[in-house]
């Protein structure tokens, strides 16, 4: 196991969780729930792993951390963050929930790197006791170092039982091409773009049509960045499969309360148009703003 790049920088803790060390930074996993609409109700079906860097005990913005890392180190940091999330997911998330893990296409420059990443993931999943079918490999929007390598790597992931998601979809030509080439199981819509479309009747109609088109192709959809009650209501009306955002639950550092949280929410299945599920992790949405579709207007 010492040959695994990620495990070489992992520190194990007595509570079963892990943290990472990279230079002057300590890295921790945070997880944010993803909810599905089921017969007018919401239930937790997945969690996204998010990195949280600390320096001298102080939280640092993730982008500040990544901006200090030389390009030559990005491959190793990718492996470390992925390993960290998988180990912590096995320690503190509901066993039935899916786990979204980010992949940066820019680091996959040749087949040997892709093969190593796949081998390392299998080793970590075995150690964490996680079934590969729970993993959703989320391909971010960065430009690939080698499109051919990326496509073959995605096919290898799929053949190993992993599901594929495309992140930050915004209907640009590059996004549409990513869908055609990667043939994902899930598409995550860009939060800013969703909000813009929700602010007019024509935009909302376009958003609904795209969701319907993806569903007809067997592709499930996730709306990210849902922060207000009116957005949640429109997301459900559009037919989106899943939603993620502060109006429902904020990310929590591992160890989280989400193992019990997932069971409670799935058991209670709170009405999605009435209020967010009750949990210490949930942020109340407050009074919904008056709106014409999503556009805020004076009350």
C-alpha positions as a printed NumPy array, in Angstrom:
array([[  0.   ,   0.   ,   0.   ],
       [  2.943,   2.396,   0.467],
       [  3.227,   2.772,  -3.305],
       [ -0.07 ,   4.676,  -3.353],
       [  0.734,   8.381,  -3.784],
       [ -2.262,   9.498,  -1.755],
       [ -1.722,   7.142,   1.19 ],
       [  1.86 ,   8.361,   1.599],
       [  0.527,  11.739,   2.795],
       [ -2.341,  10.459,   4.97 ],
       [ -2.562,  10.708,   8.771],
       [ -5.008,   8.342,  10.522],
       [ -6.953,   9.503,  13.583],
       [ -8.405,   7.58 ,  16.524],
       [-11.993,   8.425,  15.511],
       [-11.515,   6.527,  12.229],
       [-11.151,   9.593,  10.02 ],
       [ -8.07 ,  10.731,   8.128],
       [ -6.391,  14.006,   7.198],
       [ -3.739,  14.795,   4.616],
       [ -0.491,  16.732,   4.784],
       [  0.995,  18.67 ,   1.897],
       [  3.831,  21.036,   2.707],
       [  2.621,  23.566,   5.29 ],
       [ -1.021,  22.592,   4.745],
       [ -3.242,  20.128,   6.556],
       [ -6.069,  18.874,   4.342],
       [ -9.459,  17.7  ,   5.569],
       [-12.508,  16.274,   3.833],
       [-15.857,  18.02 ,   3.904],
       [-18.995,  16.382,   2.528],
       [-22.132,  18.049,   1.211],
       [-25.369,  16.051,   0.8  ],
       [-27.113,  15.719,  -2.549],
       [-30.886,  15.242,  -2.383],
       [-33.251,  13.502,  -4.817],
       [-36.883,  14.348,  -5.508],
       [-39.103,  11.344,  -4.903],
       [-42.872,  11.76 ,  -5.148],
       [-42.788,  15.345,  -3.954],
       [-40.353,  14.613,  -1.131],
       [-36.616,  14.918,  -0.617],
       [-34.178,  12.252,   0.485],
       [-30.396,  12.142,   0.718],
       [-28.944,   9.913,  -1.987],
       [-25.323,  11.082,  -2.283],
       [-22.514,  13.243,  -0.913],
       [-19.846,  15.272,  -2.686],
       [-16.303,  15.253,  -1.306],
       [-14.791,  18.739,  -0.966],
       [-11.266,  19.609,   0.153],
       [-10.711,  21.999,   3.072],
       [ -7.098,  23.234,   3.547],
       [ -5.771,  24.537,   6.875],
       [ -2.529,  26.411,   7.583],
       [ -1.411,  27.031,  11.184],
       [ -4.883,  25.964,  12.282],
       [ -6.628,  28.575,  10.106],
       [ -9.013,  27.668,   7.286],
       [ -7.741,  28.588,   3.815],
       [ -9.805,  28.982,   0.628],
       [ -9.328,  25.865,  -1.528],
       [ -8.371,  27.962,  -4.56 ],
       [ -5.662,  29.712,  -2.533],
       [ -4.181,  26.334,  -1.675],
       [ -4.322,  25.051,  -5.254],
       [ -2.821,  28.289,  -6.607],
       [  0.288,  27.753,  -4.475],
       [  0.847,  24.241,  -5.845],
       [  3.21 ,  23.888,  -8.818],
       [  1.68 ,  22.298, -11.899],
       [  4.061,  19.361, -11.49 ],
       [  2.433,  18.53 ,  -8.132],
       [ -1.173,  18.568,  -9.308],
       [ -1.213,  14.852, -10.117],
       [ -0.04 ,  13.958,  -6.6  ],
       [ -2.486,  16.381,  -4.968],
       [ -5.307,  14.917,  -7.055],
       [ -4.417,  11.448,  -5.781],
       [ -4.16 ,  12.699,  -2.196],
       [ -7.538,  14.485,  -2.151],
       [ -9.275,  11.548,  -3.811],
       [ -7.755,   9.086,  -1.339],
       [ -8.655,  11.325,   1.6  ],
       [-12.312,  11.624,   0.57 ],
       [-12.719,   7.899,  -0.024],
       [-11.203,   6.936,   3.336],
       [-13.366,   9.469,   5.172],
       [-16.472,   8.475,   3.245],
       [-15.99 ,   4.903,   4.38 ],
       [-15.602,   6.086,   7.972],
       [-18.505,   8.515,   8.356],
       [-21.107,   8.441,   5.557],
       [-24.283,   6.349,   5.214],
       [-23.407,   3.023,   3.618],
       [-26.151,   3.255,   0.991],
       [-25.229,   6.761,  -0.25 ],
       [-23.343,   7.471,  -3.469],
       [-20.092,   9.452,  -3.266],
       [-19.142,  12.139,  -5.824],
       [-15.363,  12.476,  -6.281],
       [-13.783,  15.139,  -8.507],
       [-11.329,  14.343, -11.298],
       [ -9.23 ,  17.053, -12.942],
       [ -8.829,  16.089, -16.645],
       [ -5.704,  18.244, -16.987],
       [ -3.55 ,  15.797, -15.001],
       [ -4.204,  12.775, -17.225],
       [ -1.505,  13.243, -19.824],
       [ -0.844,   9.596, -20.705],
       [ -2.222,   6.086, -20.232],
       [  0.28 ,   5.147, -17.512],
       [ -1.016,   7.958, -15.266],
       [ -4.617,   6.915, -15.87 ],
       [ -3.814,   3.268, -15.112],
       [ -2.061,   4.259, -11.884],
       [ -5.031,   6.392, -10.769],
       [ -7.437,   3.533, -11.412],
       [ -5.25 ,   1.019,  -9.546],
       [ -4.89 ,   3.371,  -6.572],
       [ -8.635,   3.927,  -6.411],
       [ -9.289,   0.193,  -6.297],
       [ -6.78 ,  -0.22 ,  -3.448],
       [ -8.279,   2.63 ,  -1.409],
       [-11.854,   1.464,  -1.975],
       [-10.891,  -1.995,  -0.764],
       [ -9.317,  -0.526,   2.369],
       [-12.309,   1.781,   2.975],
       [-14.827,  -1.01 ,   2.399],
       [-16.661,   0.908,  -0.338],
       [-18.367,  -0.768,  -3.299],
       [-17.165,   0.836,  -6.583],
       [-20.795,   1.134,  -7.684],
       [-21.277,   3.841,  -5.027],
       [-18.657,   6.078,  -6.651],
       [-19.543,   8.856,  -9.103],
       [-16.436,  10.143, -10.873],
       [-17.091,  13.838, -11.471],
       [-15.098,  15.166, -14.46 ],
       [-14.48 ,  18.874, -13.922],
       [-14.38 ,  21.516, -16.639],
       [-10.578,  21.906, -16.891],
       [ -9.136,  21.249, -20.315],
       [ -7.76 ,  17.743, -20.705],
       [ -4.034,  17.279, -21.242],
       [ -4.902,  14.419, -23.608],
       [ -8.449,  13.914, -24.813],
       [ -7.689,  10.371, -25.984],
       [ -6.23 ,   9.441, -22.581],
       [ -9.204,  10.998, -20.783],
       [-11.741,   9.104, -22.874],
       [ -9.98 ,   5.773, -22.403],
       [ -9.664,   6.458, -18.666],
       [-13.391,   7.233, -18.398],
       [-14.192,   3.982, -20.19 ],
       [-11.921,   2.092, -17.784],
       [-13.687,   3.721, -14.834],
       [-17.047,   2.724, -16.261],
       [-15.862,  -0.843, -16.873],
       [-14.783,  -1.025, -13.206],
       [-18.31 ,  -0.203, -12.04 ],
       [-17.911,   3.545, -11.427],
       [-20.469,   6.027, -12.688],
       [-19.472,   9.156, -14.628],
       [-20.677,  12.717, -14.066],
       [-19.933,  15.899, -16.013],
       [-19.55 ,  18.947, -13.746],
       [-20.456,  22.627, -14.326],
       [-22.589,  22.051, -17.416],
       [-23.671,  25.315, -19.044],
       [-24.701,  24.395, -22.593],
       [-21.648,  25.961, -24.256],
       [-20.254,  24.117, -27.248],
       [-17.471,  22.669, -25.081],
       [-20.036,  21.389, -22.572],
       [-22.157,  19.765, -25.278],
       [-19.046,  18.078, -26.69 ],
       [-18.147,  16.757, -23.22 ],
       [-21.565,  15.123, -23.027],
       [-21.194,  13.524, -26.464],
       [-17.696,  12.215, -25.808],
       [-17.953,  11.128, -22.169],
       [-21.538,   9.76 , -22.278],
       [-22.063,  10.463, -18.564],
       [-24.605,   8.902, -16.235],
       [-25.132,  12.259, -14.508],
       [-24.846,  15.935, -15.503],
       [-24.361,  18.626, -12.854],
       [-25.654,  22.001, -14.039],
       [-23.573,  25.113, -13.286],
       [-25.088,  27.043, -10.351],
       [-24.713,  30.549, -11.834],
       [-26.149,  29.467, -15.171],
       [-29.142,  27.781, -13.509],
       [-29.943,  30.952, -11.559],
       [-29.831,  33.048, -14.721],
       [-32.245,  30.709, -16.524],
       [-34.615,  30.607, -13.572],
       [-35.031,  34.39 , -13.708],
       [-37.258,  34.397, -16.791],
       [-40.059,  32.305, -18.242],
       [-38.121,  31.642, -21.463],
       [-35.004,  30.652, -19.536],
       [-36.92 ,  28.314, -17.275],
       [-38.581,  26.697, -20.291],
       [-35.137,  26.104, -21.836],
       [-33.845,  24.645, -18.578],
       [-36.822,  22.287, -18.339],
       [-36.383,  21.195, -21.97 ],
       [-32.704,  20.341, -21.357],
       [-33.545,  18.339, -18.237],
       [-36.183,  16.424, -20.218],
       [-33.737,  15.78 , -23.061],
       [-31.117,  14.372, -20.696],
       [-33.679,  12.193, -18.921],
       [-34.758,  10.764, -22.279],
       [-31.112,   9.8  , -22.878],
       [-30.954,   8.057, -19.514],
       [-28.863,  10.853, -17.962],
       [-29.803,  12.084, -14.493],
       [-29.377,  15.766, -13.599],
       [-28.143,  17.66 , -10.532],
       [-28.805,  21.364,  -9.893],
       [-25.934,  22.816,  -7.834],
       [-25.855,  25.969,  -5.733],
       [-29.493,  25.941,  -4.647],
       [-29.499,  28.582,  -1.908],
       [-33.089,  29.855,  -1.713],
       [-36.513,  28.278,  -1.405],
       [-37.794,  29.609,  -4.746],
       [-34.853,  27.953,  -6.526],
       [-35.679,  24.632,  -4.891],
       [-39.308,  24.921,  -5.973],
       [-38.36 ,  25.668,  -9.586],
       [-35.779,  22.874,  -9.605],
       [-38.513,  20.413,  -8.736],
       [-40.858,  21.879, -11.37 ],
       [-38.15 ,  21.567, -14.022],
       [-37.917,  17.813, -13.433],
       [-34.331,  17.84 , -12.11 ],
       [-33.35 ,  14.499, -10.592],
       [-31.278,  15.883,  -7.72 ],
       [-30.411,  19.144,  -5.947],
       [-27.496,  20.379,  -3.872],
       [-27.064,  23.628,  -1.972],
       [-27.031,  25.609,   1.256],
       [-30.834,  25.814,   1.432],
       [-30.765,  22.079,   2.162],
       [-27.439,  21.339,   3.846],
       [-23.999,  22.863,   4.145],
       [-20.779,  20.832,   3.843],
       [-19.5  ,  19.312,   7.097],
       [-15.927,  18.394,   7.965],
       [-15.263,  14.721,   8.673],
       [-16.233,  13.282,  11.078],
       [-19.741,  14.395,  10.106],
       [-23.197,  13.867,  11.561],
       [-24.32 ,  12.639,   8.162],
       [-24.412,   8.911,   8.868],
       [-27.431,   9.46 ,  11.139],
       [-28.559,  12.485,   9.124],
       [-28.981,  10.445,   5.949],
       [-31.12 ,   7.841,   7.698],
       [-33.268,  10.475,   9.42 ],
       [-33.96 ,  12.419,   6.238],
       [-34.739,   9.35 ,   4.196],
       [-37.106,   8.139,   6.897],
       [-38.853,  11.487,   7.307],
       [-38.703,  12.542,   3.638],
       [-39.734,  16.127,   4.262],
       [-41.955,  17.845,   1.662],
       [-39.478,  19.583,  -0.633],
       [-41.719,  22.556,  -1.446],
       [-42.547,  23.312,   2.173],
       [-39.248,  23.386,   4.072],
       [-35.763,  21.935,   4.18 ],
       [-35.203,  18.677,   6.106],
       [-34.625,  19.126,   9.819],
       [-31.006,  18.606,  10.785],
       [-28.182,  20.474,  12.514],
       [-26.504,  20.562,   9.083],
       [-29.437,  22.236,   7.33 ],
       [-29.591,  25.985,   6.85 ],
       [-33.137,  27.417,   7.007],
       [-34.118,  29.152,   3.774],
       [-36.158,  31.879,   5.459],
       [-39.095,  33.607,   3.8  ],
       [-39.12 ,  32.991,   0.02 ],
       [-38.676,  36.15 ,  -2.032],
       [-41.568,  37.303,  -4.197],
       [-40.856,  36.326,  -7.775],
       [-41.874,  36.132, -11.368],
       [-40.396,  32.716, -12.135],
       [-37.106,  33.182, -10.293],
       [-36.703,  36.925, -10.691],
       [-36.961,  38.74 ,  -7.371],
       [-39.45 ,  41.599,  -7.386],
       [-40.517,  44.097,  -4.769],
       [-43.052,  42.55 ,  -2.351]])
